[in-house]
């Protein structure tokens, strides 16, 4: 019995230390940590956890090895929450999304696709950074150019 209690308390120790101390976390008026502070503790998170922090009941639309994606329908607008098992999958996804441009809310192993006006309020709830992928795409070299300059013309 004592052994089970010891194992249980050791398993909870990282959670207790991650949630305590710091003093920098902003608290709501009732002394509870803000949702942004809680998001920092849970991220990288599951689609369902991020959806819960944003106040929506998510509908999973893609459940694959490389990513999970859920749709949130709210009065303010719809948005997609995408999570990735590894950071490299997120980076590949963002690189592919850069072709279409737009702004995304991005965190560790997750991204949210929404109308630009929704990204700020969502960021307050889950953290992350807003990335402008159109700007990223504009700075990438075109396929016809190389480190030696544009390809010579054939005429």
Beta strands, then each sheet from edge to edge (+ up, - down):
strand 1: 59-63
strand 2: 68-74
strand 3: 77-83
strand 4: 103-107
strand 5: 110-113
strand 6: 129-132
strand 7: 145-146
strand 8: 149-150
sheet 1: 1+ 2- 3+ 5- 4+ 6-
sheet 2: 7+ 8-
end
